[in-house]
Amino acid sequence: MQALDALESAVERRREADRDEDELASRIQALGADRSRLADELDGSLVKSRKLERVNREIAERLDGAIETIRAVLGGAENSEAGGEDDEAGEDDE
């Protein structure tokens, strides 16, 4: 009878071990699926990040060009105002 009880206990331990292995295999499979999903999301994020960096550089270049144009226009306006005052002063001297 003790041998039969020992055998039943061994069989039960084996079943538990098999269940644990199945659960572990299931967890490993789930982790692999999560890893793949996260890798895809990371790749997508990297693509978006690079695209945003490129657009940011383009915008910065356009802003630099616009700033230079505005400075040139303002500089020309200041020079013509200064020149206009000199011309008027010159006309008064004549």
Phi, psi and omega in degrees: 000320179296323179296320179294318177297318179297319178295316178297319178297317179296319179297317180296318177298320179295319178297317178297318178297319178296319178297318179297319178296317178297318179295318179297316179297321178295318178295318179298319178297318179295319178296321178297319178295318177297318179299316179297317180297316180294323177296319177296317179296320179296315177301316178297319179294321178295320178298314179298318181298315179296321179296316179296321178297318180296315180296321178299317177298317180298317179295318179299319178295318179295318178296318177301317178296317179295319179297316179298318179297315180296318178298318180296317179295314179295321178296320177294322179294319179295317180295319181289327176294316179294321179292322179295322178293322179294320179295317179296320179294323178292324179290327179290329181289336185280000000 
